[in-house]
Amino acid sequence: MFAGIIVFLAGVVMLILVFGWTFSLFQDAKHTVSLASAKPIQAPLPTVLAGIGFQVALLFVMGYVASLIGSKGLQLYGVCRGVSPR
């Protein structure tokens, strides 16, 4: 029973971390492209967009895995309490 609660809480903590990383990713000023900037862009725009897309994809995968861990924790807790999984 305690194992299910611990696994569920681990999934919730991982989801909170992923949401925090996502918030900081989109609040970070270096990822925004300013058209009025006097400085030339260091990297080509497709490279910057590909890097941002890769980070977003990784955050999606981490969030998906964290939600799976949380759901498995709930299933484990339910089995310990006598509730059959669907």
Backbone as CSV, one residue per row, in Angstrom:
resi,resn,N_x,N_y,N_z,CA_x,CA_y,CA_z,C_x,C_y,C_z
1,MET,0.824,-1.178,0.000,0.000,0.000,0.000,0.874,1.251,0.000
2,PHE,1.919,1.262,0.833,2.791,2.428,0.885,3.615,2.562,-0.386
3,ALA,3.920,1.438,-1.027,4.672,1.490,-2.279,3.869,2.220,-3.354
4,GLY,2.563,1.982,-3.415,1.718,2.674,-4.380,1.676,4.164,-4.139
5,ILE,1.598,4.557,-2.875,1.573,5.982,-2.540,2.910,6.633,-2.891
6,ILE,4.005,5.951,-2.617,5.325,6.499,-2.909,5.528,6.642,-4.415
7,VAL,5.128,5.634,-5.193,5.260,5.712,-6.646,4.380,6.824,-7.205
8,PHE,3.168,6.960,-6.692,2.275,8.030,-7.134,2.876,9.395,-6.826
9,LEU,3.390,9.581,-5.614,3.985,10.864,-5.252,5.236,11.159,-6.074
10,ALA,6.004,10.115,-6.404,7.163,10.316,-7.273,6.720,10.817,-8.649
11,GLY,5.642,10.254,-9.175,5.111,10.725,-10.452,4.625,12.161,-10.379
12,VAL,3.982,12.522,-9.279,3.500,13.900,-9.113,4.673,14.869,-9.017
13,VAL,5.713,14.504,-8.274,6.895,15.361,-8.152,7.559,15.525,-9.522
14,MET,7.639,14.452,-10.292,8.231,14.538,-11.621,7.396,15.430,-12.532
15,LEU,6.082,15.354,-12.439,5.232,16.239,-13.231,5.437,17.698,-12.836
16,ILE,5.565,17.973,-11.556,5.805,19.345,-11.101,7.136,19.855,-11.641
17,LEU,8.160,19.010,-11.633,9.456,19.399,-12.184,9.362,19.705,-13.674
18,VAL,8.646,18.867,-14.405,8.501,19.087,-15.848,7.754,20.385,-16.114
19,PHE,6.696,20.654,-15.354,5.976,21.910,-15.540,6.858,23.109,-15.192
20,GLY,7.684,22.974,-14.171,8.613,24.049,-13.822,9.637,24.297,-14.913
21,TRP,10.180,23.214,-15.474,11.137,23.361,-16.571,10.478,23.981,-17.799
22,THR,9.248,23.591,-18.065,8.529,24.159,-19.200,8.306,25.654,-18.989
23,PHE,7.913,26.044,-17.785,7.700,27.452,-17.495,8.988,28.242,-17.672
24,SER,10.096,27.710,-17.151,11.368,28.427,-17.286,11.848,28.451,-18.731
25,LEU,11.537,27.420,-19.505,11.929,27.398,-20.919,11.241,28.513,-21.683
26,PHE,9.958,28.704,-21.437,9.222,29.714,-22.176,9.368,31.109,-21.571
27,GLN,9.910,31.233,-20.368,10.162,32.540,-19.781,11.580,33.027,-20.062
28,ASP,12.439,32.150,-20.544,13.833,32.495,-20.791,13.930,33.443,-21.983
29,ALA,14.605,34.547,-21.798,14.666,35.580,-22.834,15.567,35.195,-23.996
30,LYS,16.501,34.294,-23.809,17.417,33.977,-24.901,16.745,33.172,-26.014
31,HIS,15.578,32.596,-25.738,14.882,31.827,-26.764,13.960,32.685,-27.620
32,THR,13.706,33.898,-27.190,12.838,34.764,-27.977,13.650,35.453,-29.059
33,VAL,13.054,35.606,-30.203,13.725,36.227,-31.327,13.184,37.641,-31.470
34,SER,14.069,38.623,-31.359,13.671,40.016,-31.464,14.008,40.521,-32.860
35,LEU,13.005,41.023,-33.557,13.230,41.535,-34.899,13.860,42.922,-34.866
36,ALA,13.744,43.650,-33.767,14.288,45.000,-33.664,15.692,45.005,-33.085
37,SER,16.299,43.865,-32.935,17.621,43.766,-32.330,18.675,44.312,-33.277
38,ALA,19.632,45.067,-32.740,20.713,45.612,-33.551,21.817,44.578,-33.772
39,LYS,21.897,43.590,-32.893,22.928,42.561,-33.018,22.485,41.518,-34.040
40,PRO,23.431,40.997,-34.820,23.055,39.912,-35.734,22.772,38.631,-34.952
41,ILE,21.917,37.795,-35.484,21.583,36.524,-34.844,22.799,35.615,-34.922
42,GLN,23.147,34.991,-33.810,24.338,34.154,-33.753,24.185,32.871,-34.568
43,ALA,23.027,32.261,-34.482,22.784,31.004,-35.186,21.654,31.214,-36.187
44,PRO,21.644,30.436,-37.256,20.539,30.557,-38.212,19.205,30.207,-37.550
45,LEU,18.153,30.838,-38.031,16.831,30.661,-37.434,16.364,29.205,-37.440
46,PRO,16.565,28.436,-38.526,16.138,27.021,-38.462,16.846,26.225,-37.372
47,THR,18.094,26.558,-37.109,18.828,25.868,-36.050,18.243,26.201,-34.686
48,VAL,17.919,27.463,-34.470,17.327,27.878,-33.201,15.961,27.219,-33.021
49,LEU,15.150,27.228,-34.071,13.819,26.612,-33.985,13.895,25.107,-33.779
50,ALA,14.874,24.463,-34.411,15.039,23.018,-34.219,15.443,22.711,-32.775
51,GLY,16.306,23.540,-32.193,16.708,23.343,-30.793,15.540,23.516,-29.844
52,ILE,14.721,24.542,-30.082,13.552,24.762,-29.240,12.551,23.619,-29.409
53,GLY,12.347,23.179,-30.645,11.436,22.055,-30.896,11.895,20.784,-30.206
54,PHE,13.207,20.553,-30.209,13.754,19.377,-29.542,13.520,19.454,-28.041
55,GLN,13.717,20.631,-27.448,13.486,20.795,-26.017,12.017,20.586,-25.673
56,VAL,11.130,21.103,-26.492,9.696,20.927,-26.248,9.316,19.453,-26.356
57,ALA,9.888,18.749,-27.345,9.604,17.324,-27.498,10.099,16.532,-26.287
58,LEU,11.283,16.866,-25.787,11.800,16.182,-24.602,10.928,16.457,-23.382
59,LEU,10.461,17.686,-23.234,9.573,17.999,-22.118,8.264,17.222,-22.230
60,PHE,7.755,17.064,-23.452,6.538,16.280,-23.648,6.764,14.829,-23.228
61,VAL,7.887,14.259,-23.643,8.187,12.865,-23.302,8.342,12.711,-21.787
62,MET,9.045,13.658,-21.141,9.219,13.567,-19.690,7.887,13.694,-18.961
63,GLY,7.020,14.577,-19.433,5.699,14.712,-18.824,4.861,13.464,-19.005
64,TYR,4.947,12.845,-20.183,4.202,11.620,-20.452,4.678,10.486,-19.543
65,VAL,5.990,10.348,-19.421,6.550,9.295,-18.565,6.171,9.540,-17.104
66,ALA,6.221,10.794,-16.663,5.859,11.108,-15.274,4.391,10.791,-15.015
67,SER,3.524,11.059,-15.987,2.107,10.734,-15.791,1.885,9.226,-15.783
68,LEU,2.650,8.478,-16.580,2.550,7.012,-16.542,2.980,6.468,-15.180
69,ILE,4.054,7.020,-14.625,4.519,6.570,-13.312,3.467,6.865,-12.254
70,GLY,2.884,8.050,-12.330,1.827,8.398,-11.374,0.626,7.475,-11.486
71,SER,0.225,7.138,-12.715,-0.931,6.257,-12.880,-0.622,4.833,-12.407
72,LYS,0.605,4.379,-12.611,0.983,3.050,-12.110,0.980,3.028,-10.581
73,GLY,1.376,4.137,-9.974,1.313,4.220,-8.517,-0.116,4.134,-8.012
74,LEU,-1.045,4.809,-8.718,-2.451,4.710,-8.333,-2.987,3.298,-8.528
75,GLN,-2.588,2.638,-9.608,-3.016,1.252,-9.823,-2.473,0.338,-8.733
76,LEU,-1.213,0.528,-8.364,-0.614,-0.295,-7.308,-1.324,-0.063,-5.987
77,TYR,-1.644,1.174,-5.686,-2.386,1.491,-4.464,-3.780,0.868,-4.505
78,GLY,-4.445,0.932,-5.657,-5.772,0.334,-5.781,-5.764,-1.164,-5.628
79,VAL,-4.738,-1.830,-6.167,-4.645,-3.284,-6.029,-4.437,-3.667,-4.569
80,CYS,-3.644,-2.893,-3.857,-3.418,-3.178,-2.437,-4.703,-3.007,-1.626
81,ARG,-5.587,-2.142,-2.076,-6.843,-1.911,-1.371,-7.949,-2.849,-1.871
82,GLY,-7.664,-3.685,-2.843,-8.651,-4.661,-3.308,-9.450,-4.209,-4.490
83,VAL,-9.086,-3.114,-5.147,-9.796,-2.647,-6.337,-9.104,-3.233,-7.544
84,SER,-9.874,-3.893,-8.407,-9.275,-4.517,-9.590,-9.016,-3.466,-10.669
85,PRO,-7.849,-3.570,-11.365,-7.578,-2.624,-12.439,-8.466,-2.896,-13.644
86,ARG,-8.734,-1.859,-14.395,-9.603,-1.998,-15.580,-8.821,-2.420,-16.779
